[in-house]
Amino acid sequence: MRVLVVDDEPSVREMVSRALRLAGLDVATAEDGSAALDLVRVDPPDAIVLDVMMPRMDGIETCCALRAEGHGVPVLMMTARDSAPYRVAGLAAGADDYLVKPFALPDLIARVRALLRRPAPSAALALDPTGQLLMSNGRRATLNTIEYRLAEAFLDHPGLVLGKAALFEHVWHYDFGGASTILDPYLDSLDSKLAALGWRLVTAPEGYELRALPH
């Protein structure tokens, strides 16, 4: 497994890289977001450890660019800013986890290993938060806000069946109850847009699962 470490501070970059190598992982490094994107385009890693505060292209911009280009690689963001708006911004940009500096190296390693164990999301399906776009293999569909939040929930939990309670919580942070049909038209419209991109929402007894259509 190969991890890309992105940080403009050489000391931090070296510390994190050394810890991951001692944990048995292959490590590549980049000193800013632009260099990281160039590396990912040539040889995508299995996970990225990404600093937020960097010159030229910061971590938020880098993560947005990764997702906009369809890269589904898991991203662990590192930052010295421990306030809710910064955490929300990082996760909204497409990060999978968030680690506040200073941190314990065993915590970093555990979080990276957890990301590496996740089922790999398809790089062929991605969200662009700036335009609320759903993209797959060069095709795209424009989503409304509710459709976008639903798609985000499924892409955040690849391979899992999501029930209505989980979807209510992700979209509105409130459970309307299993009998509520408020989500049904949004799920139907999202399913239609997914179908045009080669994906579907499959109904299961416990809820809904995002699946690629067979070729």
Summary of the structure (lengths in Angstrom):
residues: 215
radius of gyration: 17.9
end to end distance: 28.6
largest distance: 54.8
contacts: 675
relative contact order: 0.10
helix: 41%
strand: 22%
